[in-house]
Amino acid sequence: MESLAASKTLMDQAYAAILDAIGNGTLRPGERLTQETVAQRLNVSRQPIHNALVVLKAQGFVRETGRRGLAVAPLDPKLFAAIYEFRSAVEPLAVRLAAARMDEAARVRGLKLIARGKAATTKRDAKALIEADMAFHFFVYERSDNTLIQETMRLYWHHLRRAMGEVLRWPRLAERVWLEHERIFNAMSAGDAARSARLMRDHVLRAYEDVKSGLEQVPPA
């Protein structure tokens, strides 16, 4: 985590910095968090850190550990099962809406996202793969033109980032993911809402099986 510049939204900056550190694995499951140590690392006062940690606790990213205070929450298989159940309903709807709103500019952008994901797969760059995966799905959400889908999924993807680091490092899996993304995009480009939705649902269900397997291999915090 890097120091934060003075701002009227220090709490928002602190929240984003801590959340990013949890998402990318800089702060590991079970790692203790105190207001003093986090404030020192971010070079801010304790108050914005306190407020940020309150929000992160409510969202399930940190939890109480008795007298020791707060710690980064473990990767909870039950939570991820719930997220993927939700995704299996919401994302087919999002892509169905998106397929009806594709234009030439969206097709060009989508092709660039597919190329970006394939390049990250070739390089076996885990961080780039996660970023590209998120970018593709948010492209679908944005094309759906449904702000509730966009904002709801934004929170859940912060949880998903934590598990994806354990999964997308497998080369064959990353190749399959981007083949599925390309098929979804092609169906969207053709305006085939039904096929897009079917492919997306299958993609999400496979992704859950991958994450479930990955979490089974993660040692306890």
Secondary structure, 3 states (H helix, E strand, C coil): CCCCCCCCCHHHHHHHHHHHHHHCCCCCCCCEECHHHHHHHHCCCHHHHHHHHHHHHHCCCEEECHHHCEEECCCCHHHHHHHHHHHHHHHHHHHHHHHCCCCHHHHHHHHHHHHHHHHHHHHCCHHHHHHHHHHHHHHHHHHHCCHHHHHHHHHHHHHHHHHHHHHCCCHHHHHHHHHHHHHHHHHHHCCCHHHHHHHHHHHHHHHHHHHHHHHHCCCCC
